[in-house]
């Protein structure tokens, strides 16, 4: 039996005792929940389109708003996954801005005289920073338009939208409101929803892309689980994740998943293929697992393969693993573990919901290897499911 299926087959009493009641299920359910998220978008498509049009997305390109993609932690990485896609399709400036930066430097990010559309992502919609950023903007910059996306239908951030023309709140299906500490379903579904919004003018085109992701999603999850469980059986003390372009956000999110789910017992770093040489390569050692999410762009891939080859020749890491959707490149000389998914010609911009499952599964099995409870892996209480008790200073 697949190692992930084995965890799902455990009696509920054992799952509860081992902290496995939520996280494995929330990882494996993702492909099917993407379908429900897309349906939620289609149900509110007209309303979202009208709101975005009022916010200037279809105005003359010289007058279109600057778009901020806002979130903290994993929710920030949602925005980073979407930046290039939205910029390409909307033909305007799009920036991923952490809500934590907007709390400390609220006005430094804004250019006087420009119009703004803020899209906020939050699993709970209750984090002190996320709420404070929106509340402060409503008070001090009432001209900013706000689209708020949360996995919690009762979120305070969504309630702020009630009765306000400059705000629209969207609650995703309850199944993706992860109950485990680490965000898994919530991350990939907020990315999928963001991809839907990027295609506001042609939702059917995105439906075709999503169908391709769904067609390979379950098989990839099973393949990734088997590989992740095998890798977790080794004594890695460090994992380095690599990704370029939109896949850099996948690398960053994967690094956070392993760090969170192992309570910091496995140290992680993330970089782009070209960025790793500029200092971070010093962190690689004989106890490091290197994971590369390889681009489908042939030009970008050449840089990534150059790096993998160099790392192999220098014996800088213990093991190299790659996720690749390219079928025209032999990777055996570049990595010891190869996860290949027969995905049709799909741009890297659409891959984050799929590829990130490998990082999530590495976090899950590394957590179990160290005797932790994945649903609540922080014995010291250093981190919690929802960040709390953050004073907001005026």
C-alpha positions in Angstrom: 0.0 0.0 0.0 1.2 3.5 -0.7 2.6 5.1 2.5 0.1 7.9 2.4 -2.8 5.5 1.9 -1.5 3.5 4.9 -1.7 6.6 7.1 -5.2 7.3 5.9 -6.3 3.7 6.6 -5.3 3.9 10.3 -8.2 3.8 12.9 -9.3 7.3 13.9 -8.1 6.6 17.5 -4.6 6.0 16.3 -4.7 9.0 14.0 -5.8 11.1 16.9 -3.0 9.8 19.1 -0.3 10.3 16.5 -1.5 13.7 15.3 -2.6 12.3 11.9 -6.3 13.1 11.9 -6.1 16.1 9.5 -2.8 16.6 7.7 -2.6 13.5 5.6 -6.2 13.9 4.5 -5.8 17.6 3.8 -2.8 16.8 1.5 -4.4 13.9 -0.4 -7.7 15.7 -1.0 -6.2 18.6 -2.9 -6.9 17.7 -6.5 -10.5 17.1 -5.9 -10.9 20.3 -3.9 -9.4 22.3 -6.7 -12.5 21.4 -8.7 -14.8 22.7 -5.9 -12.8 25.9 -5.7 -13.1 26.4 -9.5 -16.9 25.9 -9.1 -17.0 28.5 -6.4 -15.3 30.9 -8.7 -17.8 30.2 -11.5 -20.7 30.8 -9.2 -19.4 34.3 -8.3 -17.7 35.0 -11.6 -20.0 37.9 -12.7 -19.8 39.5 -9.3 -16.0 39.3 -9.2 -15.7 40.5 -12.8 -17.9 43.6 -12.0 -15.8 44.4 -8.9 -12.5 44.1 -10.8 -13.8 46.2 -13.7 -14.8 48.9 -11.2 -11.3 48.7 -9.8 -9.8 49.5 -13.2 -8.4 46.1 -14.4 -9.9 46.7 -17.8 -9.1 50.4 -18.1 -6.5 51.8 -20.5 -3.2 50.1 -19.6 -1.7 53.4 -18.5 -4.5 53.9 -15.9 -4.7 50.4 -14.5 -4.1 49.9 -10.8 -1.1 48.6 -9.1 -2.1 45.2 -7.7 -0.8 44.1 -4.3 -1.0 40.4 -3.4 -1.0 40.3 0.4 -0.6 37.6 3.0 1.7 36.4 5.8 3.8 33.3 5.7 2.2 30.7 3.4 -0.4 33.2 2.4 2.4 35.5 1.2 3.7 32.6 -0.9 0.3 32.3 -2.5 0.8 35.8 -3.8 4.4 35.0 -5.0 3.0 32.0 -6.9 0.6 34.3 -8.8 2.6 37.4 -9.5 3.9 36.6 -12.9 0.7 35.1 -14.2 -1.4 38.1 -13.1 1.1 40.6 -14.5 1.1 38.8 -17.9 -2.7 38.5 -18.2 -3.7 41.8 -16.6 -1.0 44.0 -18.2 -0.4 46.0 -15.0 2.1 46.1 -12.1 1.6 43.2 -9.7 3.6 42.9 -6.4 3.5 40.3 -3.7 3.7 42.3 -0.5 3.7 40.6 2.9 1.0 41.9 5.3 3.8 41.9 7.9 5.6 44.5 5.9 2.5 46.6 5.4 1.9 46.6 9.2 5.3 48.0 10.0 5.7 50.3 6.9 2.1 51.0 5.8 2.7 54.1 3.7 6.2 53.4 2.3 4.7 51.0 -0.2 2.2 53.4 -1.6 3.0 56.0 -4.4 0.8 59.1 -4.1 -1.6 59.6 -7.0 -1.7 55.9 -8.1 -4.7 53.6 -7.8 -4.4 50.3 -6.1 -6.2 46.9 -5.9 -5.2 44.8 -2.9 -5.9 41.1 -3.0 -5.5 39.6 0.5 -5.1 35.9 1.0 -5.6 34.2 4.5 -6.6 30.7 5.6 -8.2 31.9 8.8 -8.9 35.5 8.0 -8.2 36.2 11.6 -4.4 36.9 11.8 -3.8 40.2 13.7 -1.6 41.6 10.9 -3.9 40.7 8.1 -6.9 42.3 9.8 -4.9 45.4 10.8 -3.6 46.0 7.3 -7.1 46.0 5.8 -8.6 48.1 8.7 -5.9 50.7 8.5 -6.2 50.9 4.7 -9.9 51.4 4.9 -9.4 54.3 7.4 -6.4 56.0 5.8 -6.7 55.1 2.1 -10.4 54.7 1.3 -9.8 54.7 -2.4 -8.0 51.3 -2.4 -10.1 48.4 -3.7 -9.9 45.2 -1.7 -10.6 41.6 -2.8 -10.3 39.3 0.3 -10.0 35.5 -0.2 -10.2 33.3 2.9 -10.8 29.6 3.6 -12.9 30.5 6.7 -16.4 31.6 6.0 -16.6 33.3 9.4 -13.4 35.2 9.0 -13.1 38.7 10.5 -11.5 39.9 7.3 -14.5 38.8 5.3 -16.9 40.5 7.7 -15.1 43.8 7.0 -16.4 43.6 3.5 -20.0 43.7 4.4 -21.7 46.9 3.3 -18.5 48.3 1.6 -18.5 49.0 -2.1 -14.7 49.0 -2.2 -14.4 45.5 -0.8 -15.4 42.0 -1.9 -15.0 39.0 0.2 -14.8 35.4 -1.1 -14.9 32.3 1.2 -13.6 29.1 -0.3 -15.2 25.7 0.4 -14.9 24.7 4.1 -13.0 21.5 3.2 -9.9 23.6 2.4 -10.0 25.4 5.8 -7.2 23.2 7.1 -7.5 22.0 10.6 -3.9 20.8 10.8 -1.3 23.4 11.8 0.5 23.5 8.4 -1.4 25.0 5.5 -1.7 22.5 2.7 -5.1 22.4 1.0 -5.6 26.1 1.9 -2.4 27.0 0.1 -3.0 25.2 -3.2 -6.7 26.2 -3.3 -6.0 29.9 -2.8 -3.5 29.6 -5.6 -6.1 27.9 -7.8 -8.6 30.7 -7.0 -6.0 33.3 -7.8 -5.4 31.6 -11.2 -9.1 31.7 -11.7 -9.2 35.4 -11.0 -6.3 35.9 -13.4 -8.5 34.4 -16.1 -11.5 36.6 -15.2 -12.0 37.4 -18.9 -11.9 33.8 -20.1 -12.7 31.3 -17.3 -13.2 28.5 -19.7 -9.6 28.7 -20.8 -8.5 28.2 -17.2 -11.0 25.4 -16.8 -9.1 23.5 -19.5 -5.8 24.1 -17.7 -7.2 23.0 -14.4 -8.5 19.8 -16.1 -5.0 19.0 -17.0 -3.8 19.5 -13.4 -6.7 17.3 -12.1 -5.9 14.6 -14.6 -2.4 14.0 -13.1 -2.9 15.3 -9.6 -3.9 12.1 -7.8 -1.2 10.0 -9.5 1.4 12.6 -8.7 0.4 12.7 -5.0 0.8 8.9 -4.8 4.2 9.0 -6.5 5.4 11.9 -4.4 4.3 10.2 -1.2 6.3 7.1 -2.0 9.4 9.2 -2.8 8.9 11.4 0.3 8.6 8.4 2.6 11.7 6.8 1.2 13.7 10.0 1.5 12.5 10.6 5.1 13.9 7.2 6.1 17.4 8.7 5.6 19.0 10.9 8.2 19.0 14.3 6.4 19.5 17.3 8.7 18.9 19.9 6.0 16.8 20.3 2.9 17.5 22.8 0.2 14.7 23.6 -2.2 15.2 25.2 -5.6 12.8 26.7 -8.0 12.9 29.5 -10.7 10.2 32.0 -11.6 6.8 31.0 -10.2 8.4 27.7 -8.9 10.6 29.7 -6.5 7.5 30.3 -4.4 6.9 26.5 -4.4 10.5 26.0 -3.2 9.9 28.7 -0.4 6.6 27.1 0.7 8.1 23.6 0.6 11.0 24.8 2.8 8.5 26.3 5.3 6.4 23.0 5.4 9.5 20.9 6.3 10.6 23.5 8.9 7.1 23.7 10.5 6.3 20.0 10.5 9.7 19.0 12.0 9.6 21.8 14.6 12.9 23.1 13.2 14.7 19.8 13.6 15.3 19.7 9.9 16.7 23.0 8.7 15.7 24.3 5.3 16.7 26.9 2.8 15.2 27.9 -0.6 16.6 29.7 -3.6 16.5 30.0 -7.3 18.9 27.9 -9.4 21.0 31.0 -10.2 20.7 32.5 -6.8 22.1 29.5 -4.9 25.6 30.1 -6.1 25.6 33.6 -4.6 26.3 32.6 -1.0 23.6 30.1 0.0 25.5 27.2 -1.6 27.8 27.4 1.5 25.0 25.8 3.5 25.1 22.5 1.6 26.8 19.5 3.2 26.8 15.7 3.2 23.6 15.6 5.2 21.6 17.8 2.8 18.8 16.7 0.6 18.5 18.9 -2.5 15.1 19.2 -4.1 14.7 21.0 -7.4 11.4 21.9 -9.1 12.6 22.0 -12.7 11.2 24.5 -15.1 9.4 23.5 -18.3 11.0 26.4 -20.1 14.0 24.9 -22.0 16.1 28.1 -21.5 15.5 28.2 -17.7 16.0 24.4 -17.5 19.6 24.7 -18.9 20.6 26.9 -15.9 19.0 24.4 -13.5 20.7 21.4 -15.0 24.1 23.3 -15.0 23.7 23.7 -11.2 22.6 20.2 -10.6 25.6 18.9 -12.5 28.0 21.2 -10.6 26.6 20.1 -7.3 27.0 16.5 -8.3 30.6 16.9 -9.5 31.5 18.7 -6.2 29.7 16.1 -4.0 28.0 19.0 -2.1 24.9 17.1 -1.0 23.9 13.6 0.0 21.0 13.3 -2.4 19.4 15.2 -5.3 15.7 14.9 -6.1 13.9 16.6 -8.9 10.3 17.2 -10.0 10.1 17.6 -13.7 7.3 17.8 -16.2 9.6 17.7 -19.2 9.8 14.5 -21.2 12.5 15.4 -23.6 15.4 15.5 -21.1 17.2 12.5 -19.5 17.7 13.4 -15.9 19.4 10.3 -14.5 22.8 12.0 -14.5 21.5 15.0 -12.6 19.6 13.5 -9.7 19.2 10.3 -7.7 15.4 10.6 -7.4 13.2 11.8 -10.4 9.5 12.6 -10.1 8.2 12.9 -13.7 4.6 13.9 -14.4 3.2 13.6 -17.9 1.7 17.0 -17.9 0.9 18.5 -21.3 2.6 21.8 -22.3 1.6 23.8 -19.2 3.4 26.9 -18.2 5.3 26.9 -14.9 2.9 29.6 -13.8 0.2 27.0 -13.3 2.2 24.3 -11.6 2.5 25.5 -8.0 -0.7 23.7 -6.7 0.6 20.4 -8.2 4.3 20.6 -7.4 3.9 21.8 -3.8 2.4 18.5 -2.8 5.9 17.0 -2.8 7.2 19.6 -0.4 4.1 19.0 1.8 4.7 15.2 1.8 8.3 15.6 2.7 7.3 17.7 5.7 4.7 15.0 6.7 7.1 12.0 6.5 10.1 13.9 8.0 7.8 14.9 10.9 6.8 11.2 11.5 10.4 10.2 11.2 11.2 12.4 14.2 8.4 11.2 16.3 6.3 14.4 16.1 2.6 14.8 15.6 2.0 16.4 12.1 -1.3 18.0 13.1 0.4 19.8 16.0 4.2 19.4 15.5 5.4 22.2 17.8 5.9 20.6 21.3 7.2 23.9 22.7 4.2 25.9 21.3 6.6 28.1 19.4 4.2 28.2 16.5 0.4 27.8 16.3 -2.2 27.2 13.7 -3.3 30.9 13.8 -0.8 33.6 14.8 -2.2 35.3 17.9 -1.5 38.0 20.4 0.4 40.3 18.1 0.0 43.9 19.4 -0.7 46.3 16.6 1.0 49.6 17.2 -0.2 52.9 15.8 
